[in-house]
Amino acid sequence: DAGVTQSPTHLIKTRGQQVTLRCSPISGHKSVSWYQQVLGQGPQFIFQYYEKEERGRGNFPDRFSARQFPNYSSELNVNALLLGDSALYLCASSISGGVTEAFFGQGTRLTVV
Amino acid sequence: DQQVKQNSPSLSVQEGRISILNCDYTNSMFDYFLWYKKYPAEGPTFLISISSIKDKNEDGRFTVFLNKSAKHLSLHIVPSQPGDSAVYFCAASLDSSNTGKLIFGQGTTLQVKP
């Protein structure tokens, strides 16, 4: 069984650019959450989508947006990139949205230069 | 405002001994707590969880203890193995049945020496 897959694994962007990160959840999982992990800190919640609707949003600026598709895959978009957006972006999927079943992908390492 | 704190950035133990990782939280509304382990270049892996209505949960070598009055939980690993060397994150949820939103601590790097 395939786990949570994220693409790309690494990405380098220039300040001011836009980036799209992708996540495919485990088959049968309808909830996808996005987290940002900067070096030396724990993951910080950005968004949760369940059945294609936003269920929760963390304390991130409007430059961050996300969506979920009918097949439950998800995209995270970040506009007007700042140096401080450099981080590991993690996607987690679960069946019902309950945290007991959250499985994480390997993450996308974004570097903004 | 750090609602979940892991005050020890690192811990080193000898193989076969007990590892104790600690976590403190400030929000009394948290109703579910989890521990995740993370190896470099991998995503976090779920280890064990505990509901706020319990004070202990055990799974093999891993035991989590919850002290609600002190707003403190700990993860015990017995016996510790070199493969346990990783970063351990404590996480909390306000609603385990509804939301995928987890609030994580900063992590503790565990090194188990052979």
Interface residues (C-beta under 8 A of the other chain):
Chain A: V4 S31 V32 S33 Y35 G40 Q41 G42 P43 Q44 F45 Q48 Y50 R55 G56 G58 L90 A92 S94 S96 G97 G98 V99 T100 A102 F103 F104 G105 Q106 G107
Chain B: V4 Q6 Y32 L34 Y36 A41 E42 G43 P44 T45 F46 S49 F89 A91 S93 S96 S97 N98 T99 G100 K101 L102 I103 F104 G105 Q106 G107
